[in-house]
Amino acid sequence: MTKVIIYTDGASQGNPGPGGFGVVMLSGTKRKEISQGFRLTTNNRMELLSVIVALEALKQPQMEINIFSDSKYVVDSVSKGWVFGWAKKNFHKKKNADLWKRFLLIYPTQKIKFHWVKGHAANVENERCDVLAVAAAQSGRLHVDEGYEKDRD
């Protein structure tokens, strides 16, 4: 069975403000980095989007996935089962419902364990994700976070 280690991070400059996410994916000797920036978003959206994009990049189903994130918001929401309760209530009055729904489409296709890591604590791959996220947010090539901007109207 293929095993994948995924590190994720999100960043925003202002909350809301420009933001980005960074992902490092490791499997055997293979390494993949993904990042993207957005013109107006929040830190929590970028933290969650980093996980979603990483999972969507996987080519095979039912792999053993270990996700390391410094986001208590993401890790606790899944590990403590909150998101599944939110889904039963159709995310009534919950932020980021668009992203949580997208996450729940991909979540059952893999065998995922979440691990919380302390941010900015010399974890090499978590630090790399932070560098990728900040660089994406500052890149000037910023996308529209349609889910966020639509909800603000």
N, C-alpha and C positions, 0 to 999 in steps of 0.2 A: 504494500500500500504506500502510495506517495505521501510523504510528509512535507508540509510547508510551514515555515515560520514567517509571520508577517509582523512588521513593526509599522505603526501608523502615528501620525501627528497632524494636528491642525493648528492654524494660527490666524488671528485677525488683528488688524491694526485699528483699534477702536472696536467697540462691540455694540452696534454694528460698525463695519468699516470694510476696507479692502481685506481680503483674506486668502488663504491658500491651504493646501494639504500636501503632505509628503508621505510616501509609502516606500518601504524596503521589503522586498519579498525574497526569501531564501529557500532553496530546495536543492539539496545535495551541493553540487558545485555551481549551480545556477544562481544568479542574482539579477533582480529587476528592480528598477527605481521608477516611480511614477509621481508626478506632481502637477498641480494645476492651480491657477489663481483666479479669484473672482473680485469684481469691483465693489460689491456690497453684500456682506454676509455676516455671520457670527462665528465665534470660536467653536461653539458646540456643533454647528452645522458642518464645519470643516473637519472636526474630529470624527463625526459620524460618516461623512462622505468619504473620508480616507479609507475607512473599513469597507464601505460598499464598493468603491472602485477597485480595491484590492481583490475582494471576493469575485467581482464580475470579471476580473482579468484571468481567473483560473480556467483552465481548459478541460479539466476532468472533474466529474462529480465524485462525491464521497471520499475526498482526501482528508487526512488528518491535518487539521489546521490549528496552529497555535498563534493567536493574535496578541501582541503586546502593545498596550496603549497606556498613555499617561492620563487618559480621560476617565475619571470616575463616572461621569455622565454616561458614557458608552458602556464601559465595563459593567457597572452596577445595573444599568437598565436591562442588560441581557442576562448576566450571571444571576441576578436576584429575581429575574422573571417579570420585572415590571412591564416591559414592552409587550408581553403576551397578554397581560391584563388590559393594557391600553388598547390593544388591537380588538379585544372583545367588546370594548366600548367605542369602537371606531375612532379612537384617538380624540375623543371629545375634550376640547379645551387643552390639548397637548400641543406643544410646539414641535416643529419639524416632522409633522405627520407624513408629509410627502416622502421624506427620506426614510423614516421608520418603515413605511409600507414597502418601499423599494428594498430595504434591508431584509424584511421578512419574506420577500420573494426568493432571495438567494440563500438565506440562512439554512433552510432544510436540505439544500443540495450538498452540503459539506458536513463534516464532523468537526465542529469548532469548539475550541476552548479559549476563553478570554483570560488574560493575565494583566493586572495593573502593574505598571512600573512608575516609579517616581520620576517626574520630569526634571530635566536639567541636573541629573545626578550621575553624570559620567557613564551612562549606558550608551555605548558607541552608536548602535543602530538607531536608538531613540533620538539621539542628538543629530544624527544624519537626517532623520525625518523632519526634525525641526528646521534644519538648514534648508531643506527642500521646500518646506511649507512657507517659510519667510521669504525665500527667494522668489517663489511663485507669486506671492502676494505683492511683491515689489517689482515684478517683471515688466509692468506696463502692457502685458498681453493678458488682460483680465477679461474673463468671461462673465456672463450674466447668470447669477444664481436665481433662476426663474422661480423656483419654489419660494425663496425668501422674498424677492421683490414683488411677486404676485400677492403674497399674503399681507404686504404692507399697504397695498392700495385700498 
